[in-house]
Amino acid sequence: MTSKALDYLSMTGSILIFCVGVNLIFGKKFEVANMLPVLLVAVLFAYLPWFN
């Protein structure tokens, strides 16, 4: 993996962890399990030429 792909993956994972925290504090508002495919999309964006 390239460093850009790892950066995108880390940023997306951090957002998902933030959503889990929001769910714990304010009750269930985000369905984080439904957002897991975005991890693959984040890595794919790193390899597309127009996102570099």
HTML snippet that shows the backbone in 3Dmol.js (N, CA, C, O; Angstrom):
<script src="https://3Dmol.org/build/3Dmol-min.js"></script>
<div id="view" style="width:600px;height:400px;position:relative"></div>
<script>
const pdb = `
ATOM      1  N   MET A   1       0.830  -1.181   0.000  1.00  0.00           N
ATOM      2  CA  MET A   1       0.000   0.000   0.000  1.00  0.00           C
ATOM      3  C   MET A   1       0.873   1.242   0.000  1.00  0.00           C
ATOM      4  O   MET A   1       1.950   1.271   0.595  1.00  0.00           O
ATOM      5  N   THR A   2       0.397   2.235  -0.661  1.00  0.00           N
ATOM      6  CA  THR A   2       1.115   3.497  -0.690  1.00  0.00           C
ATOM      7  C   THR A   2       0.814   4.288   0.586  1.00  0.00           C
ATOM      8  O   THR A   2      -0.116   3.970   1.327  1.00  0.00           O
ATOM      9  N   SER A   3       1.603   5.303   0.818  1.00  0.00           N
ATOM     10  CA  SER A   3       1.372   6.114   2.013  1.00  0.00           C
ATOM     11  C   SER A   3       0.062   6.892   1.908  1.00  0.00           C
ATOM     12  O   SER A   3      -0.591   7.143   2.920  1.00  0.00           O
ATOM     13  N   LYS A   4      -0.322   7.270   0.706  1.00  0.00           N
ATOM     14  CA  LYS A   4      -1.594   7.985   0.518  1.00  0.00           C
ATOM     15  C   LYS A   4      -2.770   7.058   0.843  1.00  0.00           C
ATOM     16  O   LYS A   4      -3.751   7.489   1.449  1.00  0.00           O
ATOM     17  N   ALA A   5      -2.673   5.791   0.442  1.00  0.00           N
ATOM     18  CA  ALA A   5      -3.737   4.835   0.749  1.00  0.00           C
ATOM     19  C   ALA A   5      -3.849   4.621   2.256  1.00  0.00           C
ATOM     20  O   ALA A   5      -4.955   4.526   2.789  1.00  0.00           O
ATOM     21  N   LEU A   6      -2.721   4.544   2.936  1.00  0.00           N
ATOM     22  CA  LEU A   6      -2.748   4.394   4.391  1.00  0.00           C
ATOM     23  C   LEU A   6      -3.306   5.636   5.074  1.00  0.00           C
ATOM     24  O   LEU A   6      -4.004   5.534   6.082  1.00  0.00           O
ATOM     25  N   ASP A   7      -3.001   6.800   4.528  1.00  0.00           N
ATOM     26  CA  ASP A   7      -3.552   8.039   5.086  1.00  0.00           C
ATOM     27  C   ASP A   7      -5.072   8.071   4.945  1.00  0.00           C
ATOM     28  O   ASP A   7      -5.781   8.412   5.892  1.00  0.00           O
ATOM     29  N   TYR A   8      -5.565   7.718   3.769  1.00  0.00           N
ATOM     30  CA  TYR A   8      -7.016   7.692   3.549  1.00  0.00           C
ATOM     31  C   TYR A   8      -7.685   6.660   4.450  1.00  0.00           C
ATOM     32  O   TYR A   8      -8.750   6.917   5.011  1.00  0.00           O
ATOM     33  N   LEU A   9      -7.058   5.494   4.589  1.00  0.00           N
ATOM     34  CA  LEU A   9      -7.602   4.439   5.427  1.00  0.00           C
ATOM     35  C   LEU A   9      -7.626   4.868   6.891  1.00  0.00           C
ATOM     36  O   LEU A   9      -8.595   4.605   7.603  1.00  0.00           O
ATOM     37  N   SER A  10      -6.580   5.515   7.330  1.00  0.00           N
ATOM     38  CA  SER A  10      -6.508   5.991   8.712  1.00  0.00           C
ATOM     39  C   SER A  10      -7.546   7.070   8.984  1.00  0.00           C
ATOM     40  O   SER A  10      -8.192   7.059  10.032  1.00  0.00           O
ATOM     41  N   MET A  11      -7.710   8.000   8.050  1.00  0.00           N
ATOM     42  CA  MET A  11      -8.686   9.072   8.222  1.00  0.00           C
ATOM     43  C   MET A  11     -10.106   8.490   8.281  1.00  0.00           C
ATOM     44  O   MET A  11     -10.908   8.896   9.122  1.00  0.00           O
ATOM     45  N   THR A  12     -10.410   7.556   7.402  1.00  0.00           N
ATOM     46  CA  THR A  12     -11.738   6.963   7.372  1.00  0.00           C
ATOM     47  C   THR A  12     -11.992   6.143   8.634  1.00  0.00           C
ATOM     48  O   THR A  12     -13.087   6.185   9.195  1.00  0.00           O
ATOM     49  N   GLY A  13     -10.985   5.400   9.076  1.00  0.00           N
ATOM     50  CA  GLY A  13     -11.134   4.636  10.308  1.00  0.00           C
ATOM     51  C   GLY A  13     -11.350   5.530  11.506  1.00  0.00           C
ATOM     52  O   GLY A  13     -12.126   5.194  12.401  1.00  0.00           O
ATOM     53  N   SER A  14     -10.678   6.662  11.535  1.00  0.00           N
ATOM     54  CA  SER A  14     -10.867   7.610  12.636  1.00  0.00           C
ATOM     55  C   SER A  14     -12.283   8.162  12.663  1.00  0.00           C
ATOM     56  O   SER A  14     -12.863   8.342  13.733  1.00  0.00           O
ATOM     57  N   ILE A  15     -12.834   8.428  11.504  1.00  0.00           N
ATOM     58  CA  ILE A  15     -14.214   8.914  11.428  1.00  0.00           C
ATOM     59  C   ILE A  15     -15.183   7.848  11.923  1.00  0.00           C
ATOM     60  O   ILE A  15     -16.142   8.165  12.626  1.00  0.00           O
ATOM     61  N   LEU A  16     -14.942   6.582  11.564  1.00  0.00           N
ATOM     62  CA  LEU A  16     -15.816   5.507  12.023  1.00  0.00           C
ATOM     63  C   LEU A  16     -15.721   5.333  13.541  1.00  0.00           C
ATOM     64  O   LEU A  16     -16.733   5.093  14.200  1.00  0.00           O
ATOM     65  N   ILE A  17     -14.525   5.450  14.094  1.00  0.00           N
ATOM     66  CA  ILE A  17     -14.361   5.358  15.543  1.00  0.00           C
ATOM     67  C   ILE A  17     -15.069   6.522  16.232  1.00  0.00           C
ATOM     68  O   ILE A  17     -15.661   6.344  17.296  1.00  0.00           O
ATOM     69  N   PHE A  18     -15.014   7.707  15.635  1.00  0.00           N
ATOM     70  CA  PHE A  18     -15.744   8.856  16.169  1.00  0.00           C
ATOM     71  C   PHE A  18     -17.248   8.572  16.188  1.00  0.00           C
ATOM     72  O   PHE A  18     -17.932   8.922  17.150  1.00  0.00           O
ATOM     73  N   CYS A  19     -17.762   7.944  15.134  1.00  0.00           N
ATOM     74  CA  CYS A  19     -19.196   7.614  15.072  1.00  0.00           C
ATOM     75  C   CYS A  19     -19.576   6.619  16.164  1.00  0.00           C
ATOM     76  O   CYS A  19     -20.665   6.711  16.730  1.00  0.00           O
ATOM     77  N   VAL A  20     -18.693   5.669  16.465  1.00  0.00           N
ATOM     78  CA  VAL A  20     -18.957   4.728  17.556  1.00  0.00           C
ATOM     79  C   VAL A  20     -19.040   5.487  18.874  1.00  0.00           C
ATOM     80  O   VAL A  20     -19.912   5.205  19.696  1.00  0.00           O
ATOM     81  N   GLY A  21     -18.149   6.441  19.082  1.00  0.00           N
ATOM     82  CA  GLY A  21     -18.191   7.249  20.291  1.00  0.00           C
ATOM     83  C   GLY A  21     -19.462   8.063  20.411  1.00  0.00           C
ATOM     84  O   GLY A  21     -20.032   8.175  21.496  1.00  0.00           O
ATOM     85  N   VAL A  22     -19.907   8.629  19.307  1.00  0.00           N
ATOM     86  CA  VAL A  22     -21.165   9.390  19.310  1.00  0.00           C
ATOM     87  C   VAL A  22     -22.327   8.469  19.665  1.00  0.00           C
ATOM     88  O   VAL A  22     -23.234   8.863  20.399  1.00  0.00           O
ATOM     89  N   ASN A  23     -22.300   7.235  19.143  1.00  0.00           N
ATOM     90  CA  ASN A  23     -23.353   6.279  19.478  1.00  0.00           C
ATOM     91  C   ASN A  23     -23.349   5.945  20.964  1.00  0.00           C
ATOM     92  O   ASN A  23     -24.411   5.797  21.568  1.00  0.00           O
ATOM     93  N   LEU A  24     -22.167   5.826  21.558  1.00  0.00           N
ATOM     94  CA  LEU A  24     -22.095   5.500  22.988  1.00  0.00           C
ATOM     95  C   LEU A  24     -22.593   6.647  23.858  1.00  0.00           C
ATOM     96  O   LEU A  24     -23.222   6.413  24.890  1.00  0.00           O
ATOM     97  N   ILE A  25     -22.319   7.873  23.455  1.00  0.00           N
ATOM     98  CA  ILE A  25     -22.689   9.024  24.280  1.00  0.00           C
ATOM     99  C   ILE A  25     -24.151   9.426  24.089  1.00  0.00           C
ATOM    100  O   ILE A  25     -24.863   9.662  25.065  1.00  0.00           O
ATOM    101  N   PHE A  26     -24.598   9.505  22.840  1.00  0.00           N
ATOM    102  CA  PHE A  26     -25.923  10.051  22.550  1.00  0.00           C
ATOM    103  C   PHE A  26     -26.957   9.010  22.152  1.00  0.00           C
ATOM    104  O   PHE A  26     -28.060   9.379  21.749  1.00  0.00           O
ATOM    105  N   GLY A  27     -26.651   7.758  22.247  1.00  0.00           N
ATOM    106  CA  GLY A  27     -27.582   6.729  21.798  1.00  0.00           C
ATOM    107  C   GLY A  27     -27.297   6.389  20.347  1.00  0.00           C
ATOM    108  O   GLY A  27     -26.437   7.007  19.719  1.00  0.00           O
ATOM    109  N   LYS A  28     -28.002   5.424  19.819  1.00  0.00           N
ATOM    110  CA  LYS A  28     -27.710   4.938  18.474  1.00  0.00           C
ATOM    111  C   LYS A  28     -28.242   5.910  17.417  1.00  0.00           C
ATOM    112  O   LYS A  28     -29.451   6.045  17.228  1.00  0.00           O
ATOM    113  N   LYS A  29     -27.320   6.577  16.739  1.00  0.00           N
ATOM    114  CA  LYS A  29     -27.689   7.494  15.660  1.00  0.00           C
ATOM    115  C   LYS A  29     -27.038   7.092  14.340  1.00  0.00           C
ATOM    116  O   LYS A  29     -27.603   7.315  13.270  1.00  0.00           O
ATOM    117  N   PHE A  30     -25.839   6.496  14.422  1.00  0.00           N
ATOM    118  CA  PHE A  30     -25.122   6.082  13.224  1.00  0.00           C
ATOM    119  C   PHE A  30     -25.036   4.564  13.193  1.00  0.00           C
ATOM    120  O   PHE A  30     -24.716   3.939  14.205  1.00  0.00           O
ATOM    121  N   GLU A  31     -25.314   3.978  12.059  1.00  0.00           N
ATOM    122  CA  GLU A  31     -25.131   2.537  11.902  1.00  0.00           C
ATOM    123  C   GLU A  31     -23.754   2.315  11.301  1.00  0.00           C
ATOM    124  O   GLU A  31     -23.591   2.304  10.081  1.00  0.00           O
ATOM    125  N   VAL A  32     -22.775   2.140  12.161  1.00  0.00           N
ATOM    126  CA  VAL A  32     -21.378   2.086  11.752  1.00  0.00           C
ATOM    127  C   VAL A  32     -21.098   0.844  10.928  1.00  0.00           C
ATOM    128  O   VAL A  32     -20.274   0.893  10.015  1.00  0.00           O
ATOM    129  N   ALA A  33     -21.754  -0.265  11.219  1.00  0.00           N
ATOM    130  CA  ALA A  33     -21.525  -1.499  10.451  1.00  0.00           C
ATOM    131  C   ALA A  33     -21.893  -1.321   8.982  1.00  0.00           C
ATOM    132  O   ALA A  33     -21.296  -1.956   8.112  1.00  0.00           O
ATOM    133  N   ASN A  34     -22.863  -0.469   8.702  1.00  0.00           N
ATOM    134  CA  ASN A  34     -23.234  -0.205   7.310  1.00  0.00           C
ATOM    135  C   ASN A  34     -22.229   0.692   6.601  1.00  0.00           C
ATOM    136  O   ASN A  34     -22.233   0.784   5.373  1.00  0.00           O
ATOM    137  N   MET A  35     -21.365   1.354   7.372  1.00  0.00           N
ATOM    138  CA  MET A  35     -20.357   2.247   6.792  1.00  0.00           C
ATOM    139  C   MET A  35     -19.019   1.554   6.539  1.00  0.00           C
ATOM    140  O   MET A  35     -18.102   2.183   6.010  1.00  0.00           O
ATOM    141  N   LEU A  36     -18.880   0.285   6.900  1.00  0.00           N
ATOM    142  CA  LEU A  36     -17.599  -0.409   6.742  1.00  0.00           C
ATOM    143  C   LEU A  36     -17.111  -0.516   5.292  1.00  0.00           C
ATOM    144  O   LEU A  36     -15.901  -0.463   5.074  1.00  0.00           O
ATOM    145  N   PRO A  37     -17.985  -0.663   4.293  1.00  0.00           N
ATOM    146  CA  PRO A  37     -17.473  -0.708   2.917  1.00  0.00           C
ATOM    147  C   PRO A  37     -16.739   0.545   2.476  1.00  0.00           C
ATOM    148  O   PRO A  37     -15.993   0.505   1.498  1.00  0.00           O
ATOM    149  N   VAL A  38     -16.934   1.654   3.172  1.00  0.00           N
ATOM    150  CA  VAL A  38     -16.233   2.882   2.809  1.00  0.00           C
ATOM    151  C   VAL A  38     -14.724   2.742   3.015  1.00  0.00           C
ATOM    152  O   VAL A  38     -13.953   3.504   2.432  1.00  0.00           O
ATOM    153  N   LEU A  39     -14.292   1.783   3.833  1.00  0.00           N
ATOM    154  CA  LEU A  39     -12.857   1.542   3.995  1.00  0.00           C
ATOM    155  C   LEU A  39     -12.235   1.094   2.682  1.00  0.00           C
ATOM    156  O   LEU A  39     -11.129   1.512   2.342  1.00  0.00           O
ATOM    157  N   LEU A  40     -12.937   0.248   1.945  1.00  0.00           N
ATOM    158  CA  LEU A  40     -12.445  -0.178   0.632  1.00  0.00           C
ATOM    159  C   LEU A  40     -12.460   0.968  -0.366  1.00  0.00           C
ATOM    160  O   LEU A  40     -11.548   1.101  -1.182  1.00  0.00           O
ATOM    161  N   VAL A  41     -13.480   1.783  -0.299  1.00  0.00           N
ATOM    162  CA  VAL A  41     -13.583   2.928  -1.205  1.00  0.00           C
ATOM    163  C   VAL A  41     -12.454   3.916  -0.950  1.00  0.00           C
ATOM    164  O   VAL A  41     -11.913   4.498  -1.890  1.00  0.00           O
ATOM    165  N   ALA A  42     -12.094   4.108   0.318  1.00  0.00           N
ATOM    166  CA  ALA A  42     -11.020   5.038   0.659  1.00  0.00           C
ATOM    167  C   ALA A  42      -9.694   4.570   0.077  1.00  0.00           C
ATOM    168  O   ALA A  42      -8.914   5.384  -0.418  1.00  0.00           O
ATOM    169  N   VAL A  43      -9.432   3.273   0.130  1.00  0.00           N
ATOM    170  CA  VAL A  43      -8.186   2.751  -0.440  1.00  0.00           C
ATOM    171  C   VAL A  43      -8.221   2.839  -1.957  1.00  0.00           C
ATOM    172  O   VAL A  43      -7.205   3.152  -2.578  1.00  0.00           O
ATOM    173  N   LEU A  44      -9.365   2.570  -2.562  1.00  0.00           N
ATOM    174  CA  LEU A  44      -9.472   2.664  -4.025  1.00  0.00           C
ATOM    175  C   LEU A  44      -9.254   4.089  -4.508  1.00  0.00           C
ATOM    176  O   LEU A  44      -8.659   4.296  -5.566  1.00  0.00           O
ATOM    177  N   PHE A  45      -9.720   5.069  -3.758  1.00  0.00           N
ATOM    178  CA  PHE A  45      -9.525   6.471  -4.149  1.00  0.00           C
ATOM    179  C   PHE A  45      -8.048   6.835  -4.195  1.00  0.00           C
ATOM    180  O   PHE A  45      -7.643   7.689  -4.985  1.00  0.00           O
ATOM    181  N   ALA A  46      -7.247   6.200  -3.361  1.00  0.00           N
ATOM    182  CA  ALA A  46      -5.816   6.506  -3.339  1.00  0.00           C
ATOM    183  C   ALA A  46      -5.133   6.045  -4.628  1.00  0.00           C
ATOM    184  O   ALA A  46      -4.092   6.585  -5.003  1.00  0.00           O
ATOM    185  N   TYR A  47      -5.702   5.063  -5.299  1.00  0.00           N
ATOM    186  CA  TYR A  47      -5.083   4.530  -6.511  1.00  0.00           C
ATOM    187  C   TYR A  47      -5.660   5.121  -7.799  1.00  0.00           C
ATOM    188  O   TYR A  47      -5.149   4.843  -8.884  1.00  0.00           O
ATOM    189  N   LEU A  48      -6.697   5.915  -7.698  1.00  0.00           N
ATOM    190  CA  LEU A  48      -7.262   6.557  -8.884  1.00  0.00           C
ATOM    191  C   LEU A  48      -6.412   7.770  -9.252  1.00  0.00           C
ATOM    192  O   LEU A  48      -6.006   8.526  -8.369  1.00  0.00           O
ATOM    193  N   PRO A  49      -6.140   7.965 -10.533  1.00  0.00           N
ATOM    194  CA  PRO A  49      -5.219   9.024 -10.914  1.00  0.00           C
ATOM    195  C   PRO A  49      -5.706  10.448 -10.628  1.00  0.00           C
ATOM    196  O   PRO A  49      -4.880  11.333 -10.405  1.00  0.00           O
ATOM    197  N   TRP A  50      -7.005  10.694 -10.629  1.00  0.00           N
ATOM    198  CA  TRP A  50      -7.472  12.067 -10.443  1.00  0.00           C
ATOM    199  C   TRP A  50      -7.584  12.440  -8.964  1.00  0.00           C
ATOM    200  O   TRP A  50      -7.971  13.569  -8.660  1.00  0.00           O
ATOM    201  N   PHE A  51      -7.262  11.539  -8.036  1.00  0.00           N
ATOM    202  CA  PHE A  51      -7.233  11.876  -6.607  1.00  0.00           C
ATOM    203  C   PHE A  51      -5.813  12.010  -6.084  1.00  0.00           C
ATOM    204  O   PHE A  51      -5.623  12.219  -4.886  1.00  0.00           O
ATOM    205  N   ASN A  52      -4.832  11.898  -6.927  1.00  0.00           N
ATOM    206  CA  ASN A  52      -3.435  12.004  -6.486  1.00  0.00           C
ATOM    207  C   ASN A  52      -2.953  13.400  -6.479  1.00  0.00           C
ATOM    208  O   ASN A  52      -1.799  13.653  -6.133  1.00  0.00           O
TER     209      ASN A  52
END
`;
const viewer = $3Dmol.createViewer("view");
viewer.addModel(pdb, "pdb");
viewer.setStyle({}, {cartoon: {color: "spectrum"}});
viewer.zoomTo();
viewer.render();
</script>
